[in-house]
Amino acid sequence: MNITKPTLILDEAKCKANIAFMAEKARTHNLVLRPHFKTHQSLEIGRWFKDVGVHKITVSSLDMAEYFAEEWNDITVAFPVNILEIDTINRLAKKITLNVLVESVTSAEFLLKHLTHSVNFLIKLNIGNGRTGLLPSNTETIDAILEATKHSDTLHFIGFLGHAGQTYKCRNKAEILKTHEQAKATLVTLKNKYKAQYPELIASYGDTPSCSVADNFEGLDELRPGNFVFYDVMQVQIGDCTYNDIAVAMACPIVSIHKDRNELVIYGGGIHFSKDRIEDQGKTIFGIIVHYDANGWNDPIPNMYVKALSQEHGVVVVPPTEISNYSIGNLIYVLPIHSCMTADLMKRYNTLDGNDITMMVNH
């Protein structure tokens, strides 16, 4: 593998192990695994999910739904429905089972007037994340949406959906589990409130930290984690995986060495990694440097990390005892802070054995 510029390397074995782990967890708890494909955005990687019995998926945009509709026929777009894309909605609904998110009467009424094919919808709830969705206490709006759609031949209510994104503020398993229980209870309580009226409705729940460490999913029907396929440094900090679970790393050429300040400059900047970061013991970290050999990467190198990113540059802090081990033109391997964003920016993967895996390109 001749690497000459920033390249996202995929450890296929680790990735498939992560997929198998989550599929087995869903089976154990009698849940549908509907993984979020916004992380990997690849038809080829998607097939690895089919190998473990996954038949339904989640995406973050209608463009992504169109891409995956080549090989998947039951897709949830986990983003508040954009009524301006009604032509795309109708085009997709003609060929697949399409599930969209509704959180306003306005959106529901627009769909009722403009749908030409059957579409399922879930009501998006704010179960603590605070980003979007209806508060579960807002039953007035929930009831209004259900009333407007109850006799529709094209728009069908199938359940409630929530994302416990607040787990990303956790820093250990105990915090994740506490947050998970609160979010789950909020979603399940509302499901139970409407169960008599809609006996088949589901509670769809998803975030990688909860789904990775929790074992109590009572009352839920569907899990939608996404990041777990690769994991990343942020997930290690949250407390739901180890460095050994991270399935992607960025190979970056060293372009400059500054021994006077124990720093390397790499070809690899914000347009490759994004500028997601973590704060750890007073340090701002944009990536963790790992040892690399013929079998891939393993343990992080202590106290060696990306401290700054500009558009193309990355500045790496190097322990004084390590700086002499590097030369201009060497590659170093960086675990990303947020693998979803890094993958989205890079648009392709190289596996450890040299295969090239492409992603969807247009968004």
C-alpha positions, 0 to 999 in steps of 0.5 A, a space after each residue: 500500500 503506497 500511501 502518499 497523503 492522508 489516508 483513512 485506514 480500516 481494520 476490517 476484522 475490528 469493524 466486523 467484530 464491532 458489528 457482530 457484537 451489536 448484532 448479538 446484543 440485539 438478538 439477546 434482547 429480542 430487539 431489531 437492530 436498525 444501525 445508523 449508516 451515517 458513520 460508514 456511508 458505504 454499500 460494501 460495509 453495509 453488506 457486512 451487516 447483512 452477513 449478521 442478519 441485519 435487514 433494516 437501516 437508519 440514515 441521516 438524509 434522503 440523499 443517503 437513503 437513495 444511495 442505500 436504497 440500491 441494496 436496502 428496502 427498509 430505511 428510516 431517515 433519522 432527521 426531521 422530515 424536510 418537506 422541500 424534498 417531497 419529490 425525493 420522498 415520493 421517489 423513494 417511497 415508490 420503491 422501498 419502505 420509507 420511514 420519516 420523522 415528524 415533529 409538527 402538524 405542519 409537516 404532517 399536513 404537508 405530507 398528507 397533501 403531497 405524498 403519492 406513495 405510502 410512507 411510515 412516520 415516527 414522532 421524534 421525541 426529545 428524551 434529554 438530548 435537547 437538540 430537536 424533537 417534541 417533549 414527551 409532555 407535549 401531548 397536545 401536539 402529539 395528539 394533533 399529529 395523530 388526529 390529522 393522520 389517523 385516516 390517511 391512506 399514505 401516511 402511517 404512524 408506526 411509533 416514537 423515536 428518541 436519541 439519547 445524545 446526552 450520553 456523549 457528556 458521560 465519562 464512565 459506564 456508571 454515568 452512561 447507564 444512569 443516563 440510559 435508564 432515564 432516557 429509556 424510561 421517558 421513551 417507554 412511558 410515552 409508548 405505553 401511553 399510546 399503546 392501547 390506541 396503536 397496538 403495533 407502535 414501536 419505541 425506537 432508541 439509539 446512541 452508541 454509548 447506551 447500546 454498547 454498555 447497557 443490558 436493560 432495554 425493556 420496553 424498547 423495540 429497536 436500536 439505532 446505534 451508528 458510531 459503534 461500527 468504528 468507535 473513536 477516541 471520543 467513545 473511549 473518553 465516554 467509557 463505552 469502548 477501548 482503544 483496541 475497539 477503534 477500527 479506523 486510523 488516519 495515516 498521515 505523512 510527516 512533513 516537518 520536525 521541530 525538535 526544539 519544541 518536541 513537535 511534528 507537523 503532519 499532512 492532515 488537518 481539519 479537512 481530513 479529521 474535522 475539528 472535533 476535539 476532546 479535553 483531557 487533563 488540561 490538554 486539547 486533543 484532536 487525535 491520538 497517535 498509535 503504534 503501527 506494525 504489519 498487523 495494524 495499530 495497537 496501543 496509543 503512544 503515551 503523551 503523543 497526540 495532535 494538539 492543533 489542526 488548521 486546514 491541511 496541517 496537524 501539529 503533533 506533540 511528541 515526548 522528548 524520548 520519542 522525537 528522534 524516532 521520526 523522520 520527514 516522510 515517515 507515516 504516523 497513525 492517528 486515531 480520530 476523535 470522531 470517526 463519523 466526521 472523519 469518514 465523511 470528509 475522507 470519502 473512502 477507506 483503505 483496508 489493512 490488506 490494501 483494498 479500496 472501499 468507496 463511500 457515497 460521495 454526493 450529499 
